Amino acid sequence: MDWTRCDGHGLCAELLPELLSVDDWGFPVSRTGERDPAVPAHLVEHALAAQRSCPLMALRVVTPARAG
């Protein structure tokens, strides 16, 4: 999450409630408390949909680099 861009629209939390909720001000927070929570494989498509839906492009899904 790029907190400098986020305005607390809450779309990401609506589209990805398994990982995100909203705080008292409407800003998304990780349900695990992590700054950058890991996305389980079965939720990747939902996470990508949330990323595409963010009006300010504040959410990003990062694929971890593979160990070589």
Biopython code that builds the backbone (N, CA, C, O; Angstrom):
import numpy as np
from Bio.PDB.StructureBuilder import StructureBuilder

atoms = [
    (1, "MET", "N", (0.841, -1.171, 0.000)),
    (1, "MET", "CA", (0.000, 0.000, 0.000)),
    (1, "MET", "C", (0.888, 1.236, 0.000)),
    (1, "MET", "O", (1.824, 1.340, 0.793)),
    (2, "ASP", "N", (0.593, 2.158, -0.881)),
    (2, "ASP", "CA", (1.305, 3.432, -0.908)),
    (2, "ASP", "C", (0.439, 4.428, -0.131)),
    (2, "ASP", "O", (-0.494, 5.018, -0.677)),
    (3, "TRP", "N", (0.762, 4.599, 1.138)),
    (3, "TRP", "CA", (-0.065, 5.437, 2.013)),
    (3, "TRP", "C", (-0.083, 6.894, 1.586)),
    (3, "TRP", "O", (-1.011, 7.617, 1.948)),
    (4, "THR", "N", (0.904, 7.353, 0.831)),
    (4, "THR", "CA", (0.895, 8.741, 0.376)),
    (4, "THR", "C", (-0.161, 8.958, -0.702)),
    (4, "THR", "O", (-0.584, 10.093, -0.922)),
    (5, "ARG", "N", (-0.594, 7.896, -1.376)),
    (5, "ARG", "CA", (-1.625, 8.004, -2.403)),
    (5, "ARG", "C", (-3.020, 7.694, -1.872)),
    (5, "ARG", "O", (-4.002, 8.237, -2.379)),
    (6, "CYS", "N", (-3.125, 6.842, -0.872)),
    (6, "CYS", "CA", (-4.418, 6.336, -0.403)),
    (6, "CYS", "C", (-5.270, 7.449, 0.202)),
    (6, "CYS", "O", (-4.820, 8.213, 1.055)),
    (7, "ASP", "N", (-6.527, 7.514, -0.273)),
    (7, "ASP", "CA", (-7.498, 8.468, 0.282)),
    (7, "ASP", "C", (-8.584, 7.781, 1.091)),
    (7, "ASP", "O", (-9.524, 8.433, 1.547)),
    (8, "GLY", "N", (-8.465, 6.470, 1.275)),
    (8, "GLY", "CA", (-9.425, 5.746, 2.101)),
    (8, "GLY", "C", (-10.759, 5.496, 1.433)),
    (8, "GLY", "O", (-11.796, 5.525, 2.096)),
    (9, "HIS", "N", (-10.755, 5.251, 0.130)),
    (9, "HIS", "CA", (-12.006, 4.929, -0.564)),
    (9, "HIS", "C", (-12.562, 3.584, -0.097)),
    (9, "HIS", "O", (-13.778, 3.393, -0.084)),
    (10, "GLY", "N", (-11.692, 2.652, 0.286)),
    (10, "GLY", "CA", (-12.113, 1.374, 0.840)),
    (10, "GLY", "C", (-12.476, 0.298, -0.169)),
    (10, "GLY", "O", (-12.934, -0.777, 0.218)),
    (11, "LEU", "N", (-12.278, 0.565, -1.465)),
    (11, "LEU", "CA", (-12.609, -0.443, -2.475)),
    (11, "LEU", "C", (-11.791, -1.710, -2.287)),
    (11, "LEU", "O", (-12.310, -2.812, -2.461)),
    (12, "CYS", "N", (-10.527, -1.569, -1.937)),
    (12, "CYS", "CA", (-9.670, -2.742, -1.773)),
    (12, "CYS", "C", (-10.189, -3.641, -0.647)),
    (12, "CYS", "O", (-10.185, -4.865, -0.776)),
    (13, "ALA", "N", (-10.630, -3.039, 0.441)),
    (13, "ALA", "CA", (-11.158, -3.831, 1.558)),
    (13, "ALA", "C", (-12.472, -4.504, 1.189)),
    (13, "ALA", "O", (-12.757, -5.604, 1.662)),
    (14, "GLU", "N", (-13.273, -3.859, 0.354)),
    (14, "GLU", "CA", (-14.520, -4.472, -0.103)),
    (14, "GLU", "C", (-14.250, -5.655, -1.018)),
    (14, "GLU", "O", (-14.959, -6.660, -0.965)),
    (15, "LEU", "N", (-13.218, -5.538, -1.864)),
    (15, "LEU", "CA", (-12.907, -6.588, -2.829)),
    (15, "LEU", "C", (-12.011, -7.683, -2.256)),
    (15, "LEU", "O", (-11.924, -8.771, -2.825)),
    (16, "LEU", "N", (-11.358, -7.410, -1.157)),
    (16, "LEU", "CA", (-10.431, -8.371, -0.570)),
    (16, "LEU", "C", (-10.619, -8.444, 0.954)),
    (16, "LEU", "O", (-9.673, -8.226, 1.711)),
    (17, "PRO", "N", (-11.837, -8.751, 1.393)),
    (17, "PRO", "CA", (-12.113, -8.742, 2.836)),
    (17, "PRO", "C", (-11.370, -9.822, 3.617)),
    (17, "PRO", "O", (-11.248, -9.729, 4.838)),
    (18, "GLU", "N", (-10.873, -10.846, 2.921)),
    (18, "GLU", "CA", (-10.106, -11.888, 3.600)),
    (18, "GLU", "C", (-8.771, -11.354, 4.113)),
    (18, "GLU", "O", (-8.226, -11.878, 5.084)),
    (19, "LEU", "N", (-8.242, -10.318, 3.471)),
    (19, "LEU", "CA", (-6.942, -9.763, 3.864)),
    (19, "LEU", "C", (-7.009, -8.362, 4.442)),
    (19, "LEU", "O", (-6.151, -7.978, 5.237)),
    (20, "LEU", "N", (-8.030, -7.583, 4.050)),
    (20, "LEU", "CA", (-8.078, -6.175, 4.450)),
    (20, "LEU", "C", (-9.385, -5.824, 5.142)),
    (20, "LEU", "O", (-10.442, -6.360, 4.808)),
    (21, "SER", "N", (-9.303, -4.938, 6.088)),
    (21, "SER", "CA", (-10.483, -4.325, 6.698)),
    (21, "SER", "C", (-10.230, -2.818, 6.676)),
    (21, "SER", "O", (-9.212, -2.371, 6.146)),
    (22, "VAL", "N", (-11.125, -2.047, 7.233)),
    (22, "VAL", "CA", (-10.920, -0.597, 7.278)),
    (22, "VAL", "C", (-10.868, -0.135, 8.729)),
    (22, "VAL", "O", (-11.519, -0.701, 9.607)),
    (23, "ASP", "N", (-10.081, 0.904, 8.955)),
    (23, "ASP", "CA", (-9.983, 1.452, 10.303)),
    (23, "ASP", "C", (-11.130, 2.438, 10.543)),
    (23, "ASP", "O", (-12.030, 2.561, 9.711)),
    (24, "ASP", "N", (-11.098, 3.125, 11.659)),
    (24, "ASP", "CA", (-12.176, 4.051, 12.024)),
    (24, "ASP", "C", (-12.327, 5.221, 11.055)),
    (24, "ASP", "O", (-13.374, 5.869, 11.024)),
    (25, "TRP", "N", (-11.301, 5.493, 10.272)),
    (25, "TRP", "CA", (-11.325, 6.602, 9.327)),
    (25, "TRP", "C", (-11.554, 6.142, 7.892)),
    (25, "TRP", "O", (-11.557, 6.959, 6.972)),
    (26, "GLY", "N", (-11.748, 4.834, 7.695)),
    (26, "GLY", "CA", (-12.026, 4.301, 6.372)),
    (26, "GLY", "C", (-10.807, 3.870, 5.580)),
    (26, "GLY", "O", (-10.923, 3.490, 4.415)),
    (27, "PHE", "N", (-9.639, 3.926, 6.202)),
    (27, "PHE", "CA", (-8.421, 3.513, 5.518)),
    (27, "PHE", "C", (-8.220, 2.010, 5.667)),
    (27, "PHE", "O", (-8.535, 1.447, 6.715)),
    (28, "PRO", "N", (-7.702, 1.358, 4.635)),
    (28, "PRO", "CA", (-7.496, -0.086, 4.712)),
    (28, "PRO", "C", (-6.370, -0.452, 5.672)),
    (28, "PRO", "O", (-5.362, 0.246, 5.780)),
    (29, "VAL", "N", (-6.575, -1.567, 6.362)),
    (29, "VAL", "CA", (-5.552, -2.135, 7.235)),
    (29, "VAL", "C", (-5.520, -3.640, 7.010)),
    (29, "VAL", "O", (-6.542, -4.263, 6.721)),
    (30, "SER", "N", (-4.356, -4.195, 7.144)),
    (30, "SER", "CA", (-4.187, -5.634, 7.000)),
    (30, "SER", "C", (-4.813, -6.343, 8.196)),
    (30, "SER", "O", (-4.639, -5.916, 9.337)),
    (31, "ARG", "N", (-5.528, -7.406, 7.936)),
    (31, "ARG", "CA", (-6.118, -8.182, 9.030)),
    (31, "ARG", "C", (-5.050, -8.871, 9.877)),
    (31, "ARG", "O", (-5.299, -9.199, 11.037)),
    (32, "THR", "N", (-3.860, -9.094, 9.307)),
    (32, "THR", "CA", (-2.772, -9.748, 10.038)),
    (32, "THR", "C", (-1.895, -8.751, 10.779)),
    (32, "THR", "O", (-1.064, -9.142, 11.598)),
    (33, "GLY", "N", (-2.074, -7.470, 10.496)),
    (33, "GLY", "CA", (-1.242, -6.449, 11.122)),
    (33, "GLY", "C", (0.042, -6.165, 10.369)),
    (33, "GLY", "O", (0.785, -5.251, 10.726)),
    (34, "GLU", "N", (0.308, -6.942, 9.330)),
    (34, "GLU", "CA", (1.517, -6.724, 8.532)),
    (34, "GLU", "C", (1.347, -5.522, 7.614)),
    (34, "GLU", "O", (0.246, -5.247, 7.137)),
    (35, "ARG", "N", (2.421, -4.822, 7.374)),
    (35, "ARG", "CA", (2.377, -3.693, 6.433)),
    (35, "ARG", "C", (2.103, -4.195, 5.022)),
    (35, "ARG", "O", (1.282, -3.618, 4.308)),
    (36, "ASP", "N", (2.776, -5.256, 4.616)),
    (36, "ASP", "CA", (2.621, -5.852, 3.294)),
    (36, "ASP", "C", (2.260, -7.322, 3.453)),
    (36, "ASP", "O", (3.141, -8.180, 3.387)),
    (37, "PRO", "N", (0.995, -7.628, 3.659)),
    (37, "PRO", "CA", (0.612, -9.024, 3.891)),
    (37, "PRO", "C", (0.822, -9.893, 2.651)),
    (37, "PRO", "O", (0.660, -9.437, 1.519)),
    (38, "ALA", "N", (1.179, -11.137, 2.887)),
    (38, "ALA", "CA", (1.314, -12.101, 1.793)),
    (38, "ALA", "C", (-0.084, -12.468, 1.299)),
    (38, "ALA", "O", (-1.020, -12.610, 2.086)),
    (39, "VAL", "N", (-0.200, -12.614, 0.003)),
    (39, "VAL", "CA", (-1.485, -12.975, -0.600)),
    (39, "VAL", "C", (-1.464, -14.468, -0.898)),
    (39, "VAL", "O", (-0.648, -14.924, -1.699)),
    (40, "PRO", "N", (-2.352, -15.238, -0.265)),
    (40, "PRO", "CA", (-2.406, -16.665, -0.572)),
    (40, "PRO", "C", (-2.761, -16.877, -2.045)),
    (40, "PRO", "O", (-3.459, -16.063, -2.650)),
    (41, "ALA", "N", (-2.277, -17.964, -2.602)),
    (41, "ALA", "CA", (-2.466, -18.247, -4.034)),
    (41, "ALA", "C", (-3.935, -18.183, -4.451)),
    (41, "ALA", "O", (-4.251, -17.707, -5.541)),
    (42, "HIS", "N", (-4.821, -18.657, -3.598)),
    (42, "HIS", "CA", (-6.240, -18.672, -3.982)),
    (42, "HIS", "C", (-6.887, -17.278, -3.986)),
    (42, "HIS", "O", (-8.023, -17.127, -4.437)),
    (43, "LEU", "N", (-6.175, -16.269, -3.490)),
    (43, "LEU", "CA", (-6.714, -14.906, -3.472)),
    (43, "LEU", "C", (-6.004, -13.957, -4.434)),
    (43, "LEU", "O", (-6.330, -12.771, -4.480)),
    (44, "VAL", "N", (-5.044, -14.462, -5.199)),
    (44, "VAL", "CA", (-4.263, -13.592, -6.089)),
    (44, "VAL", "C", (-5.159, -12.865, -7.082)),
    (44, "VAL", "O", (-4.992, -11.661, -7.281)),
    (45, "GLU", "N", (-6.095, -13.552, -7.707)),
    (45, "GLU", "CA", (-6.979, -12.895, -8.683)),
    (45, "GLU", "C", (-7.807, -11.799, -8.020)),
    (45, "GLU", "O", (-8.026, -10.747, -8.619)),
    (46, "HIS", "N", (-8.267, -12.030, -6.796)),
    (46, "HIS", "CA", (-9.027, -11.005, -6.069)),
    (46, "HIS", "C", (-8.128, -9.815, -5.725)),
    (46, "HIS", "O", (-8.557, -8.664, -5.800)),
    (47, "ALA", "N", (-6.891, -10.099, -5.350)),
    (47, "ALA", "CA", (-5.942, -9.023, -5.037)),
    (47, "ALA", "C", (-5.645, -8.187, -6.271)),
    (47, "ALA", "O", (-5.557, -6.962, -6.185)),
    (48, "LEU", "N", (-5.490, -8.837, -7.417)),
    (48, "LEU", "CA", (-5.242, -8.101, -8.657)),
    (48, "LEU", "C", (-6.456, -7.262, -9.054)),
    (48, "LEU", "O", (-6.303, -6.154, -9.569)),
    (49, "ALA", "N", (-7.648, -7.779, -8.821)),
    (49, "ALA", "CA", (-8.869, -7.001, -9.098)),
    (49, "ALA", "C", (-8.934, -5.775, -8.190)),
    (49, "ALA", "O", (-9.312, -4.691, -8.635)),
    (50, "ALA", "N", (-8.569, -5.943, -6.923)),
    (50, "ALA", "CA", (-8.549, -4.811, -5.989)),
    (50, "ALA", "C", (-7.519, -3.781, -6.431)),
    (50, "ALA", "O", (-7.766, -2.577, -6.358)),
    (51, "GLN", "N", (-6.377, -4.252, -6.885)),
    (51, "GLN", "CA", (-5.335, -3.345, -7.369)),
    (51, "GLN", "C", (-5.838, -2.533, -8.558)),
    (51, "GLN", "O", (-5.643, -1.319, -8.607)),
    (52, "ARG", "N", (-6.483, -3.195, -9.516)),
    (52, "ARG", "CA", (-7.004, -2.507, -10.708)),
    (52, "ARG", "C", (-8.121, -1.523, -10.348)),
    (52, "ARG", "O", (-8.316, -0.528, -11.046)),
    (53, "SER", "N", (-8.847, -1.791, -9.273)),
    (53, "SER", "CA", (-9.981, -0.955, -8.901)),
    (53, "SER", "C", (-9.613, 0.269, -8.068)),
    (53, "SER", "O", (-10.439, 1.163, -7.885)),
    (54, "CYS", "N", (-8.411, 0.315, -7.576)),
    (54, "CYS", "CA", (-8.001, 1.446, -6.733)),
    (54, "CYS", "C", (-7.957, 2.718, -7.578)),
    (54, "CYS", "O", (-7.177, 2.802, -8.527)),
    (55, "PRO", "N", (-8.793, 3.715, -7.241)),
    (55, "PRO", "CA", (-8.846, 4.934, -8.059)),
    (55, "PRO", "C", (-7.565, 5.758, -8.035)),
    (55, "PRO", "O", (-7.329, 6.553, -8.945)),
    (56, "LEU", "N", (-6.740, 5.583, -7.018)),
    (56, "LEU", "CA", (-5.508, 6.363, -6.913)),
    (56, "LEU", "C", (-4.258, 5.513, -7.090)),
    (56, "LEU", "O", (-3.147, 5.978, -6.836)),
    (57, "MET", "N", (-4.433, 4.283, -7.520)),
    (57, "MET", "CA", (-3.316, 3.352, -7.747)),
    (57, "MET", "C", (-2.412, 3.249, -6.516)),
    (57, "MET", "O", (-1.187, 3.216, -6.637)),
    (58, "ALA", "N", (-3.024, 3.197, -5.339)),
    (58, "ALA", "CA", (-2.263, 3.114, -4.097)),
    (58, "ALA", "C", (-1.958, 1.676, -3.695)),
    (58, "ALA", "O", (-1.081, 1.434, -2.865)),
    (59, "LEU", "N", (-2.669, 0.730, -4.275)),
    (59, "LEU", "CA", (-2.486, -0.680, -3.935)),
    (59, "LEU", "C", (-1.656, -1.355, -5.011)),
    (59, "LEU", "O", (-1.856, -1.119, -6.202)),
    (60, "ARG", "N", (-0.718, -2.198, -4.583)),
    (60, "ARG", "CA", (0.053, -2.947, -5.571)),
    (60, "ARG", "C", (0.263, -4.369, -5.072)),
    (60, "ARG", "O", (0.447, -4.617, -3.880)),
    (61, "VAL", "N", (0.228, -5.281, -6.014)),
    (61, "VAL", "CA", (0.486, -6.681, -5.728)),
    (61, "VAL", "C", (1.858, -6.996, -6.307)),
    (61, "VAL", "O", (2.102, -6.791, -7.496)),
    (62, "VAL", "N", (2.737, -7.487, -5.471)),
    (62, "VAL", "CA", (4.111, -7.764, -5.879)),
    (62, "VAL", "C", (4.332, -9.266, -5.855)),
    (62, "VAL", "O", (4.019, -9.941, -4.874)),
    (63, "THR", "N", (4.872, -9.772, -6.943)),
    (63, "THR", "CA", (5.217, -11.187, -7.015)),
    (63, "THR", "C", (6.630, -11.365, -6.476)),
    (63, "THR", "O", (7.563, -10.725, -6.961)),
    (64, "PRO", "N", (6.799, -12.231, -5.475)),
    (64, "PRO", "CA", (8.145, -12.404, -4.915)),
    (64, "PRO", "C", (9.095, -13.009, -5.937)),
    (64, "PRO", "O", (8.698, -13.819, -6.774)),
    (65, "ALA", "N", (10.340, -12.606, -5.854)),
    (65, "ALA", "CA", (11.365, -13.144, -6.754)),
    (65, "ALA", "C", (11.617, -14.599, -6.395)),
    (65, "ALA", "O", (11.627, -14.973, -5.222)),
    (66, "ARG", "N", (11.815, -15.394, -7.400)),
    (66, "ARG", "CA", (12.101, -16.814, -7.164)),
    (66, "ARG", "C", (13.566, -17.006, -6.798)),
    (66, "ARG", "O", (14.459, -16.369, -7.357)),
    (67, "ALA", "N", (13.781, -17.892, -5.854)),
    (67, "ALA", "CA", (15.165, -18.216, -5.468)),
    (67, "ALA", "C", (15.798, -19.055, -6.570)),
    (67, "ALA", "O", (15.167, -19.982, -7.077)),
    (68, "GLY", "N", (17.011, -18.751, -6.942)),
    (68, "GLY", "CA", (17.633, -19.445, -8.048)),
    (68, "GLY", "C", (18.692, -20.302, -7.629)),
    (68, "GLY", "O", (19.318, -20.961, -8.459)),
]
sb = StructureBuilder()
sb.init_structure("model")
sb.init_model(0)
sb.init_chain("A")
sb.init_seg("    ")
for serial, (resi, resn, name, xyz) in enumerate(atoms, 1):
    if name == "N":
        sb.init_residue(resn, " ", resi, " ")
    sb.init_atom(name, np.array(xyz, "f"), 0.0, 1.0, " ", f" {name:<3s}", serial, name[0])
structure = sb.get_structure()
